[in-house]
Amino acid sequence: MQKFTYKITLEAENEKQAQEKMAALTVMARKLTAREIKKISEVVEENGSTLKTAKNFLGL
């Protein structure tokens, strides 16, 4: 599989949190398909009740 490099900007309270976000996003990108990531982003952006249920399931 090819590798691509992007420059992105993350919002976070501090650099440590930004690094944690980037590490988590990298894992998701490596383990999930583009279709799966897109579906997750749609839920996060558009469906607050489903997101709340998912957060509760994860203990967040």
URNOR-V220575 format. One record per helix or strand of 2 or more residues. SS is the DSSP state (hx for helix, st for strand). FROM is the first residue (numbers start at 1). TO is the last residue. If there is no record, write none. Layout:
# URNOR-V220575
ss=SS from=FROM to=TO
ss=SS from=FROM to=TO
This chain:
# URNOR-V220575
ss=hx from=15 to=31
ss=hx from=34 to=46
ss=hx from=48 to=57
